[in-house]
Amino acid sequence: MLGMTRRWGAALAAVVVLAAGVAGAQEWETVATTPFLIKVRPRPGTKAKDIWAEGELKASAAQLQTALEDQESYRLFMPYVKESRVVRPTEDGGRLTYTRLDLPVVSSRDYICHVVTESKVAPDGTGVYQQRWKAEPDAFPARRDVVRLRLNEGSWKIEPKGGGTSWVVYKFTVDPGGSVPGFLASVGQKDAVVDTLRAVEKRAKTLTAETPPTK
């Protein structure tokens, strides 16, 4: 039963992990130091928590950039993602994206995000990759039997470390929406963050930097 509860909690935490910004006046609480530093704090006035994760990934910054820029393929490697697509470009050079999560126990969730790439790693491997996103839940109508996430914002920052490794800072805030038992929403939170970072690392290591992956 404990193992099943942990899996449910990790799945629910994935709602809080897969889409992401950090604000508020609360102090950070460190919940893990290995394999990544993970800190959390409540988001005032919401059910959500701000989460900050950082650490080393064993993939180059250019490879990680390639993986994260290919949102159409998130369904192939991100935990619980069943649909992922770019809906349309935006006037600021970003894009509007759609993602649907299939989770055990609770209803499916989906979210629409305005994603902007603020800087990229150069072809020679130097520079910093930065991406930010924020929910635009009313960009088009909600689907039947799918809970639309309304609070979902965050960012990636990736810096090359040399030797094919990178330092990654991943910040996000998501309200899981709908009816989610409190004890399930908190169980497995650290595992879900680690699973997401490892999924991005694994995907990146299979890619050639700057080359679109095969769908």
C-alpha positions as CSV (number, residue, x, y, z in Angstrom):
1,M,0.0,0.0,0.0
2,L,2.9,2.4,0.8
3,G,4.4,1.7,-2.6
4,M,1.1,2.4,-4.3
5,T,0.7,5.6,-2.3
6,R,4.2,6.7,-3.3
7,R,3.4,6.1,-7.0
8,W,0.2,8.1,-6.8
9,G,2.0,10.9,-5.0
10,A,4.8,10.9,-7.6
11,A,2.2,11.1,-10.3
12,L,0.3,13.9,-8.7
13,A,3.6,15.7,-8.0
14,A,4.4,15.4,-11.7
15,V,1.5,17.8,-12.3
16,V,3.5,20.2,-10.2
17,V,6.7,19.3,-11.9
18,L,6.0,19.3,-15.6
19,A,5.1,22.7,-16.1
20,A,6.5,25.5,-13.8
21,G,8.7,30.8,-11.6
22,V,9.0,31.4,-8.1
23,A,7.5,34.3,-6.0
24,G,6.1,35.1,-2.6
25,A,7.6,36.1,0.7
26,Q,7.8,32.7,2.4
27,E,11.2,31.3,3.3
28,W,12.6,28.3,1.3
29,E,12.6,24.9,3.0
30,T,15.3,22.5,1.7
31,V,13.8,19.1,1.2
32,A,16.7,17.3,-0.6
33,T,20.4,17.9,-1.2
34,T,21.1,14.8,-3.3
35,P,21.1,14.0,-6.1
36,F,19.9,17.6,-6.6
37,L,19.3,20.5,-4.3
38,I,15.5,20.9,-4.0
39,K,13.7,23.7,-2.1
40,V,10.1,24.5,-1.6
41,R,7.9,27.2,-0.2
42,P,4.1,27.9,-0.2
43,R,2.7,30.3,-2.8
44,P,0.6,32.8,-0.8
45,G,-3.1,32.7,-1.6
46,T,-3.0,29.4,-3.5
47,K,-2.8,25.7,-2.9
48,A,0.5,25.7,-4.9
49,K,4.1,25.5,-3.9
50,D,7.1,27.2,-5.5
51,I,9.8,24.6,-6.2
52,W,13.5,25.3,-6.9
53,A,15.7,22.4,-8.1
54,E,19.3,22.7,-9.2
55,G,22.3,20.4,-9.9
56,E,24.5,18.8,-12.5
57,L,23.2,16.8,-15.4
58,K,25.5,14.6,-17.5
59,A,24.7,16.1,-20.8
60,S,25.9,19.1,-22.6
61,A,24.0,22.4,-22.4
62,A,23.5,22.3,-26.2
63,Q,22.0,18.8,-26.0
64,L,19.7,19.8,-23.1
65,Q,18.7,22.8,-25.1
66,T,17.8,20.7,-28.0
67,A,15.6,18.4,-25.8
68,L,13.8,21.2,-24.1
69,E,13.1,23.2,-27.3
70,D,11.4,20.2,-28.9
71,Q,8.1,20.4,-27.0
72,E,6.4,18.3,-29.7
73,S,8.4,15.3,-28.3
74,Y,7.7,15.8,-24.6
75,R,5.2,13.0,-24.9
76,L,8.1,10.6,-25.8
77,F,10.1,11.1,-22.6
78,M,8.5,13.3,-19.9
79,P,6.7,11.3,-17.2
80,Y,2.9,11.1,-17.6
81,V,2.8,13.3,-20.7
82,K,0.4,11.9,-23.2
83,E,0.0,14.8,-25.6
84,S,2.4,17.6,-26.3
85,R,2.4,20.1,-29.2
86,V,3.1,23.6,-30.3
87,V,-0.2,25.3,-31.1
88,R,1.1,28.4,-32.8
89,P,4.0,31.0,-32.6
90,T,3.5,34.2,-30.6
91,E,4.2,37.8,-31.5
92,D,7.2,38.0,-29.1
93,G,9.0,35.1,-30.8
94,G,7.7,32.5,-28.4
95,R,5.1,29.8,-28.8
96,L,1.8,28.6,-27.4
97,T,2.0,25.0,-26.3
98,Y,-0.5,22.4,-25.2
99,T,0.2,19.4,-22.9
100,R,-2.0,16.7,-21.5
101,L,-1.1,14.5,-18.5
102,D,-2.6,11.1,-17.8
103,L,-2.4,10.3,-14.1
104,P,-3.5,7.3,-12.0
105,V,-6.3,7.8,-9.5
106,V,-7.3,11.4,-10.5
107,S,-8.6,13.0,-13.7
108,S,-6.3,13.9,-16.5
109,R,-4.8,17.4,-16.4
110,D,-3.9,19.7,-19.3
111,Y,-2.3,23.1,-19.6
112,I,-1.7,25.7,-22.2
113,C,1.5,27.7,-21.8
114,H,3.2,30.7,-23.4
115,V,6.8,29.6,-23.7
116,V,9.6,32.0,-24.5
117,T,13.3,31.2,-25.1
118,E,15.3,34.1,-23.7
119,S,18.8,33.0,-24.6
120,K,20.5,30.0,-26.3
121,V,23.8,28.2,-26.2
122,A,25.9,29.2,-29.1
123,P,27.1,26.6,-31.8
124,D,30.5,26.6,-30.1
125,G,28.9,25.4,-26.8
126,T,29.3,28.7,-25.0
127,G,26.5,30.8,-23.5
128,V,23.5,30.1,-21.3
129,Y,20.1,28.5,-22.3
130,Q,17.1,30.2,-20.6
131,Q,13.5,29.4,-21.1
132,R,10.4,30.6,-19.2
133,W,6.7,29.8,-19.4
134,K,3.4,30.9,-18.0
135,A,-0.1,29.5,-18.3
136,E,-2.6,30.9,-20.6
137,P,-5.5,28.7,-19.6
138,D,-8.2,30.5,-21.6
139,A,-6.4,30.5,-24.9
140,F,-8.9,27.9,-26.1
141,P,-11.8,26.0,-24.5
142,A,-11.2,23.2,-21.9
143,R,-11.7,19.6,-22.9
144,R,-14.4,17.4,-21.4
145,D,-13.2,15.2,-18.5
146,V,-9.8,17.0,-18.4
147,V,-9.0,19.4,-15.6
148,R,-7.4,22.6,-17.0
149,L,-4.4,23.9,-14.9
150,R,-4.7,27.7,-14.4
151,L,-1.5,28.4,-12.4
152,N,1.6,27.1,-14.1
153,E,4.8,29.1,-14.5
154,G,8.5,28.5,-14.4
155,S,11.9,28.6,-16.0
156,W,14.9,26.6,-17.0
157,K,18.5,27.9,-16.8
158,I,21.3,25.8,-18.1
159,E,25.0,26.6,-18.1
160,P,27.8,24.4,-19.6
161,K,30.3,23.0,-17.1
162,G,32.7,21.3,-19.5
163,G,33.3,17.6,-19.9
164,G,29.9,17.1,-21.4
165,T,28.1,18.2,-18.2
166,S,25.8,21.1,-17.3
167,W,24.5,23.0,-14.3
168,V,20.7,23.2,-14.4
169,V,18.3,25.4,-12.4
170,Y,14.7,24.5,-12.7
171,K,12.0,26.7,-11.0
172,F,8.3,26.2,-11.2
173,T,4.9,26.8,-9.6
174,V,1.8,24.8,-10.5
175,D,-1.6,24.4,-8.8
176,P,-2.6,20.8,-9.5
177,G,-6.3,21.9,-9.8
178,G,-9.4,19.9,-9.1
179,S,-9.8,17.6,-6.0
180,V,-6.4,16.3,-4.9
181,P,-6.1,14.7,-1.4
182,G,-3.5,16.7,0.4
183,F,-1.4,13.7,1.6
184,L,-1.2,12.4,-2.0
185,A,-0.2,15.7,-3.4
186,S,2.8,15.9,-1.1
187,V,4.0,12.3,-1.2
188,G,6.7,11.6,-3.8
189,Q,7.3,15.3,-4.6
190,K,11.1,15.0,-4.5
191,D,10.9,11.8,-6.5
192,A,8.9,13.5,-9.2
193,V,11.4,16.4,-9.5
194,V,14.3,14.0,-9.8
195,D,12.4,11.9,-12.3
196,T,11.8,14.9,-14.5
197,L,15.4,16.0,-14.4
198,R,16.6,12.5,-15.2
199,A,14.1,12.2,-18.1
200,V,15.5,15.4,-19.7
201,E,19.1,14.2,-19.1
202,K,18.4,10.8,-20.7
203,R,16.6,12.3,-23.7
204,A,19.4,14.9,-24.2
205,K,22.1,12.3,-24.2
206,T,20.4,10.6,-27.2
207,L,20.4,13.8,-29.3
208,T,22.9,15.6,-31.4
209,A,23.0,19.3,-30.4
210,E,21.1,21.6,-32.8
211,T,19.8,18.6,-34.8
212,P,16.0,18.1,-34.5
213,P,15.3,14.6,-33.0
214,T,13.4,12.0,-35.0
215,K,9.8,11.7,-34.0
